[in-house]
């Protein structure tokens, strides 16, 4: 767009006062001792391979990580606090070499400084330059000589053809060494021992002042007679004089230019056109000694770091952003841009014009407006397409013709628009806007909106509320790409007028249609056709299609710092600039995300701001005292992934290195991790995402600006911490910084302790098992011996008693009474012998199988049921099951009791005996066809009582089912495991 699309105030004059260039400066950030650096005298600047910035001063060394400065001095092992040069060994990343005055050189590695000095002569330890070649040899320039360090030994360079007292030393990308001595260059390839001397055809009085290799591999030299020399493949390609000073320092900006510093002058030279040179204005540094040029550096993100003398460290993040500070007591008002690209801003009694001179430098001139008496503040309302400057003072509007002159300030002439001014000055001017049809739209308070033909100066139409304008106080007017006119009202929303020669109302958009606020303050259309609507209290609204009136609202809830949007323009790099109560805020047009605010874009609440743009080449904004100009230099912005590093680890409040985190004890479970993203462009806007793998929640956190995280009471286990940094452009680090650690379980939960306990328990259980097996064998042997003894001794004696009583009865004649006694004695002995045989059978381990029990039960059934028919069946699956002595005994006695009851009480003709396996149980079932009985009426005598008692003793289950006249069925169920051991194995068996 060729002109500003917003409504500001501004005024011209025929009187001009040119102001010096010293008020112009690139926008910068300063770092001083108040921010943590050890001194405001900067002597060296370097960025290492990890991304840390190292700053040398006359009072120590500082390392900057974007958040804080870490200070190193003689207290930390430096040999001297005055730093002269800083380099890193490219073959040993993290190995930093630091040159000093009178202290030689220091190597910093793994947090420790090692000093290297050559003798005691201070001149041999006054280091002015240092570099490392492809073989890792460190070359050092000292006051009166040339040294090198190889294999940790320092010695004088004594090669026959080497320079003896070089001024500058430089290491190329391929690891070769360049040295300057006076007006000569020496080249050394470490693969060979020789030096090559290169003649640059310079006068004898000329001295080489700087050496740099650019991104394309070309070598550039600066000389004391203001020459820039390009060298390629050992041949001189070009020479050119600089316009502004001696190139004491050179840097390649990566965008086709060399940046050059001469004491207090900073300028650029196009590598393509060496004659194209431009001053880059910096703050004055009059304190710098004449023989000193402080260092400067371009970091990986393109930030320019500039050392000063007594003023600390300066950072320029954008060479496109210029800053004007107006020190007068009068304040600036609104700003606008004319059709040549000159910037105008109002102030007390006149207007300032800022223009580009022949040197491509911004210069300013003051125009006093004599039409307005006194020094009251003048406001710029607009600059229209005819280059007319519209000014306002205390409700009175005037217009002046801007007559531009190339590379010089403009002149202002009165514009002949009396009739139009008379119409406008009937009310208070609120907005001015000229459209693509050369119509000037103006709104006045309590009146309406007028449309004027700028070519003829005639009024086309005056619109009122009846014509559809949004109230009598229209604050914003804009023409979209369809030539429709949009009007924003004080409190009545938006009205859209057709693109006809005489526009008429098409539609309205209000809160009812989705607007969050009817108080409209600004309107703009981006390149994609989206309409951006600024509101008074609810942020910005984006309308993609006015037909369906779909609205996207972005406000403080989405990250804006203010909801009052006074102006909108499309800024550089796909960003929309919003003029708010706190300054200029940015939204990414592609993602619609609110970007972190830039420090220089923010102002205090009582400072008004205005915005302007010119043909997508130039943007500006101003506050009460400052003007910022942003030039679009069409530089390709590379995506820089910010590196992220872990800076500190504490465990239970004690510092730890990551090497000591592999075997933390279970009590060392409170861990704090500090980290930082090494991004220096808007470093305060860097945010972080992190996660801890090993916990239940392994999701990445939402971005935040916290640089540390604490984990309390972590359970034993393996953990992996990962953290990403996100820079001010929203770019996330390519790979996260990672930290793995292990918290060991307490000793009673560790594998070796558990294995030990298992081993002990296994041994104990095995011992118990061995003891039990031994006891079982002993019991078996005891049972066998007892059975044998009973059978042999007691059995024999009982047989003798029976035999003796029979012999006595036959041999002697006794009366009836005596015979009866003998007969009883024989009978008792006989019964005792039967009991003894049964006891011997029970005790004998040879009879512990179920098959032996079945044979015994069959034998008992045959002896007991001699007068009753019976059947006996058994399950072959039980044949090999083992029985405990107790179970055998109780089954045997219960079996006898049941059969005795059948004989005594059942009057049965048949008995059925069945033994079977039912799942994991043995079932003994005896049934008869006898007379039966009523279970509920029968009295429980010793027989039944014994049956239930013995059933309980072997944890079995006894069921008796009988009905009068229907026989009786007795079922004994016994768990097989219990049957083997004699102990309860299944709970609930009764």
KAJOFEN-V16121 format. One record per helix or strand of 2 or more residues. SS is the DSSP state (h for helix, s for strand). FROM is the first residue (numbers start at 1). LEN is the number of residues. If there is no record, write none. Layout:
BEGIN
ss->{SS,SS}
from->{FROM,FROM}
len->{LEN,LEN}
END
This chain:
BEGIN
ss->{s,h,s,s,h,s,s,s,s,h,s,s,s,s,h,s,s,s,s,s,s,s,s,s,s,s,s,s,s,s,s,s,s,s,s,s,s,s,s,s,s,s,s,h,s,s,s,s,h,s,s,s,s,h,s,s,s,s,h,s,s,s,h,s,s,s,s,s,h,s,h,s,s,s,s,h,h,h,h,h,s,h,h,s,s,h,s,s,h}
from->{15,21,24,29,33,41,53,60,69,74,83,96,105,112,122,127,138,145,153,168,177,184,195,208,219,227,235,249,257,265,277,296,304,313,321,335,343,350,362,379,388,396,408,418,429,439,448,459,465,474,485,494,505,511,520,531,540,551,556,565,575,583,599,610,618,626,644,654,658,671,683,687,708,717,737,747,751,816,845,850,869,876,885,910,921,942,957,968,976}
len->{5,3,3,3,3,7,5,5,4,3,6,5,5,5,4,6,5,6,4,4,5,5,5,6,5,6,7,4,6,6,3,3,4,4,5,3,6,7,7,5,6,10,7,7,6,6,6,5,3,6,5,4,5,3,6,5,4,4,3,6,6,6,3,5,5,6,8,3,4,7,3,7,4,10,7,3,61,28,3,15,6,3,22,9,8,12,6,8,6}
END
